[in-house]
Amino acid sequence: MATIVLDVNGMTCDGCVKAVQKAIAAKDPNAVVVVNRIVGRVAVDGKLTLDEAAEAIRGAGYEAQAAVTG
């Protein structure tokens, strides 16, 4: 499994966190998803590519792109 990290805009509550987790789980049920809505970051440890994870999150109604680090 590989870990990917995304910046996600628009998460404001625990319901948003659950929606993002559900969107990822629909694509990869075995993925481990860690969401920090305060900083707008999602880490996914699973089989999804960055593009697949971002697409799943966008499908849930949030903006998602590769996290900028450094």
N, C-alpha and C positions, 0 to 999 in steps of 0.2 A: 504494500500500500504506500502511496505517496501522499504527502501533506501539501495542500495548496492553500493559499491565503488570499482572501478577497476583501476589498473595501466595498461596503454596502451602504448605500444612502437610503434614508427613509424609515429605518427601524426606530420606533419611538416607544414601544411597550413590550410586555411579555408576549402578547398575542403575535406581534411581529416576529419575535424570536421563534415562536412555535411554527409560524408560517414558513420561515426560512428552513428550519429543521425538517419540516414535513416535505417541502419541495425537494430538498436533497435526498431524503429517505425514499421518495418516490422513484428516484433515478438509481440510487444505490442504497438498498436497505441495510447494508452492513457498515455503511460509512459512520465514522465518529465525527460529529459536528460540534464545534465549540463556537458560540456566538457571544460577542461582546457588543451589545447595542450602544453602550455609552460612547465607544470610540468608532463604532460602525465597522467592525472587523469580524470576518467569519473564517475559521480554519476548518478544512475538510480533510480528513484522513480516510482515503478510500480509493476506489477504482476510477472515479470521474476525472476527466481532464479539466483544466482551468476553464475552457470554453463551455464544457458541459455543465459544470457547476454554476457558472455565471448565467447561462441560459435558464437553468432551473430556477435560480433566484429571481431573475427578471420575469419569469413566468408567474411568480408569486406576487409581482407588482413592485419590486424594488430595483434600484439601479445597482449594478454590480460590475466590478472590474478588478483586474489583478491589483493586489496591494502594492503600494509604493513603500519601499523600505530604504533605510540608509540615511 
